[in-house]
Amino acid sequence: MLKSRSRSTGSESSSHSEFVRQLPDNWLRTDTILAVVVAFVSVLSLQALRLTTILEDTNVDIVTAQVFSLAISALLVLYRRFPVIIVTVFTAMIFAGSLTAASEFYSVLFVGFMTIYAVGAWVSNRRVAFWVRFATVTLQLVGSILLVVLDDEAAEISEEALQNVDTSEVLYFLVTSVILSCAFYISACYFGGQAWHRARQRWKLQKAHDELAAANEKVANAAVHAERIHIARELHDVTAHHVTVMGVHASAARRLLETGRDTDSVIEQLEHIEASSSQAVQELQTMVYTLRDQDGSSEPLPDLSQLHQLVEQANSTRQSASFEISGKPTEVTAATELTLYRVAQEALSNTRKHAGEDVQVKVQLHYDPSGITLSVLDNGKVYDPDANGTGTGVQGMKERVRAVDGTLEYGPRTPYGWKVVVRVPCTAPSES
């Protein structure tokens, strides 16, 4: 398995990430097994050569050749961990083996290929990887030519047989050697570079996947946060309104009992409390059903058709509320209706808590071709919603109105009182 990490460079911005190819977890065991296999094959190859006269003709000592082959094979244990050092040691060793005639062909070719391949596949600095491979190939090619030229025996043979040498055979030998050598080195460099680029592409895909997963997590967290705010707003609107209504009517019933008024007035106030509590429970159940996303039937959320009942609940011995509709009703989305209902509910709740006694409240709903205007006006005392409360209700109204592209205006009236005015555009619900 490939691993990658990000590393900041001094010449680049801190936000830029550079791919660094990491070794797999089992690299040491794998490379050790490879080294043992190559060493075993090289020893068998040398033992097979003892059956021929090649070792005697080349004056190669079998023990020295086997030790050299084992040493060359041992380089594979760390060829991926320290590719630059291993390729340098390998180059020095093949020069020493050529001078002492202690080389074994198969292990040298395989280990040479793997060391050059490793530089291209595992060196993180690509500039260093290029120049190390270029220097290694150049040294090995030039060194091989120099060893042949400086070989005294080869020079003597060349002088004696110079008259009988066929030029075409020499040319064929040289061209074949050059082609094979170039194919050997080019393939090692090419496959090493391809291994690096494939690993880098996998790293890019993994990085993009991680970034997408992080973005999805942020979106999910934002959705959860928004839903929590929505739930908190709904709970606040439901509980604040109905609890306030129950508190007002309970206070009125207590005063009626203290003054010895008739029981009919007390019963009327208690009926208001009962109706408000029942409606609060019903709306809370509707919210629970909506959150659970059950298939079973549930009561719909409030809309403008229930605005008249909401205003009637605001009537009490301390405050009187009236409701007025003007203009031609226009069909709007359910979200818009719920927003207008909740704003009226919050405004009436604030009026009961802060406007004082003997207050008249007017709720007006006006339709026109371009939009709907909801006004909640009272003639009570001016109050500061932030100073007199938590400010959660006003903030909830702002968020609701903003969500349906509407405008909210609230503040003191002239000469006295308080107003809440909402203006929302008439956007008909889309047909499914």
Disulfide bonds with the S-S distance in Angstrom:
none
